[in-house]
Amino acid sequence: MEMRLRLYFDSFGDVLVPFPPEDEQAQIMNILSEQLRQSDLVEETFRAQIEKLKEYKTTLINNAVTGQIKVA
């Protein structure tokens, strides 16, 4: 038989929540901050590449429409 404990609102404040010491929290924050910075750099790079591809697409379309390049 499986027993399930219930957590009622009035006893919610009695629950102990473990957390790492402050120095470990600082290490975790440093690691997460670095990963977030790297993620932002990757996103910025992709956005720049997408913008260049859009410019290239526009140039190709303009060149095809004006007859500067042949489209088979």
C-alpha positions as CSV (number, residue, x, y, z in Angstrom):
1,M,0.0,0.0,0.0
2,E,1.4,3.4,-1.0
3,M,1.1,6.3,1.4
4,R,0.9,9.8,0.2
5,L,1.6,12.8,2.4
6,R,-0.4,15.9,2.0
7,L,1.0,19.4,2.3
8,Y,-1.6,21.8,3.6
9,F,-1.3,25.5,3.2
10,D,-1.0,26.2,6.9
11,S,1.9,23.9,7.2
12,F,3.7,25.0,4.0
13,G,6.1,27.3,6.0
14,D,7.3,24.3,8.0
15,V,8.9,22.6,5.0
16,L,12.6,22.7,5.0
17,V,14.2,23.4,1.7
18,P,17.9,22.6,1.3
19,F,20.2,25.0,-0.6
20,P,23.9,25.1,-1.2
21,P,26.3,27.3,0.8
22,E,26.9,30.9,-0.4
23,D,30.2,30.1,-2.1
24,E,28.7,27.3,-4.1
25,Q,25.8,29.5,-5.0
26,A,28.3,32.1,-6.3
27,Q,30.0,29.4,-8.4
28,I,26.7,28.3,-9.8
29,M,25.8,31.9,-10.7
30,N,29.2,32.4,-12.4
31,I,28.9,29.3,-14.5
32,L,25.3,30.1,-15.5
33,S,26.3,33.7,-16.3
34,E,29.1,32.5,-18.5
35,Q,26.9,30.0,-20.3
36,L,24.2,32.7,-20.8
37,R,26.9,35.1,-22.2
38,Q,28.0,32.4,-24.7
39,S,24.4,31.7,-25.6
40,D,23.9,35.4,-26.3
41,L,27.0,35.5,-28.5
42,V,25.7,32.5,-30.5
43,E,22.3,34.1,-30.9
44,E,23.9,37.4,-32.0
45,T,26.0,35.5,-34.6
46,F,23.0,33.7,-36.0
47,R,20.9,36.9,-36.2
48,A,23.8,38.6,-38.1
49,Q,24.0,35.6,-40.5
50,I,20.2,35.6,-41.1
51,E,20.4,39.3,-41.9
52,K,23.2,38.8,-44.4
53,L,21.2,36.0,-46.0
54,K,18.2,38.2,-46.3
55,E,20.4,40.9,-48.0
56,Y,21.8,38.3,-50.3
57,K,18.3,37.0,-51.2
58,T,17.2,40.6,-52.0
59,T,20.2,41.2,-54.2
60,L,19.7,37.9,-56.1
61,I,16.0,38.8,-56.7
62,N,16.8,42.3,-57.8
63,N,19.6,41.0,-60.2
64,A,17.2,38.4,-61.6
65,V,14.4,40.9,-62.1
66,T,16.7,43.4,-63.8
67,G,18.2,40.8,-66.0
68,Q,21.7,41.1,-64.6
69,I,21.8,37.3,-64.0
70,K,20.1,34.5,-65.9
71,V,17.7,32.3,-64.1
72,A,17.2,28.9,-65.7
